[in-house]
Amino acid sequence: MTDAADRTVREFLVPDLGEGLLDATVVAWLVALGDTVAVNQPLCVLETAKAEVEIPSPYAGTVVERRGEPGQTLPVGTPLILVDTGAPTATGRAPGIAAGPVPGADPVPVEVAGAVPGTAVDAQGADRTGADDRTGADSGPVLVGYGTGAGVGAGADTGRRVVRRRPAPRRTPSAAPTDTGRPRAKPPVRHLARTLGVDLAALGAGSGPEGTITRTDVHAAAASLTTGAAGDGGSASGTRSIPVRGIRARTAAHMERARREIPDAHCSLTVDFSRLLALRDRLRARDAGSAATPFALLLRLLTLTLREHPRLNATYVQDGPEVRTYDAVHLGIGTATPRGLVVPVVRDAQDLSTVRLARELARLADGARAGALTPRELTGSTFTVSNFGALGLDEGVPVVNHPEAAILGVGSIRPRPHVVDGDRLVVRPTAKLTCAFDHRVCDGAEAAAFLTALGALVEDPDTLLLSL
């Protein structure tokens, strides 16, 4: 760098992308050394334990240094990229970017997850368009994790901020790879390539429009890699190491802690879903677009059951020790995504109607698979549900989501032989419900009472009327 009086190189630090996140992994660089970048042009993709985020540039200039190669994890607050802006400042840093934590000052994290150009995302994940009512359209460039330049400094609002990302400059279509040397492919295709270990740069032009690399191209390349490995006859050259990072690393650590700290037990019950499915059909007959799926109806019944069995909606606290129960039911929904298992949270599910709960469930599931949920939408659950029936499994024993007291596993709903009226064998749509629970919080009798009560509501959902 040059002297302080005439510095033109700005240092952008790894931003704070959400509460409790101490580092981020570089997934891919979108710019190369020597590239000219504009304000809010994407610089790279960072992956945290919660989401993948495109990081926009807070200023314009020329890239002179990149820190961290793809796959490398960098601590929050360390240098990410250096850009020569040609505009000297007294500090050598971009306005609004601190060199590190300021003693005695509170951090101003900004939740960013899946924000699209031209859209603001608030702390609840709701999209809002138009000018920012608080800061105005000219509040300065967005510095992810630090707020806008105009909002940092004396008199700045240190509360939760709205994140606004302005559209990046339009790119002129070109054949793959692009003029920056980066292969042309959509983000989902890039993620697929990373998962399968395919080097997009080695593929050349793809089979899509203007040479875009498609999923088919990636699968074909992965198949050729597998064939080559098989031809090695099991030699070491056919072995592939898969780094565990981001969500998968966070999940691994979380599962280890749950198994280490929670003495879990489980109980199961086979339940007849005939009447619940009939209720679903009646709702669809009245509203063809009804989002009331059997799973959503089950969750509505679950919230009622948890209110009657609060020790299942609880946490074991070591200090004391004590069992802490909750009035609110924040339902965590285990969701499989391309990046691993995440648990979006339906907050205050006990206050939602069946229709509202179903719509919130669908919104969170879509956002989880797209990696577009905020940290707040992925934390704070008090009870978790694992719907492994959606994966085609009949039954299983889920792992309790630490520090919660219990988790419900839901198997697939299929026609099966079922005994009714004591001795009559019929074919009914049934599913197995499994409750894994913390034996420090409740015993088998309490867990069995909870599961039996839930099963009774499923088999006779009209009983729900008694609770309204």
Buried (B, 14 or more C-beta within 10 A) or exposed (E): EEEEEEBBBBBBBBBBBBEEBEBBBBBBBBBEEEBEBBBBBBBBBBBBBBBBBBBBBBBBBBBBBBBBEEEEBBEBBBBBBBBBBEEBBEBBBBBBBBEEEEEEEEBBBBBBBBBEEEBBBBBEBEEEEEEBEEBEEEBBBBBBBBBBBBBBEEEBEEEBBBBBBBEBEEEEEEEBBBEEEBBBBEBEBBBBBBEBEBEBEEBEBBEBEEBBBBBEBBBBBBEEBBEEBEEEEEEEEBEEEEEEBBBBBBBEEBBEEBEEBBEBBBBBBBBBBBBBBEBBEEBBEEEEEBBBBBBBBBBBBBBBBBEEBBBBBBBBEEEEEEBEBBEEBBBBBBBBBBBBBBBBBBBBBBEBEBBBBBBBBEBBBEBBBBBBBBBBBBBEBBBBBBBBBBEEBBBBBBBBBBBBBBBBBBBBBBEBEBEEEEEEEEEBBBBBBBBBBBBBBBEEEBBBBBBBBBBBBBBEBEBBEEEE
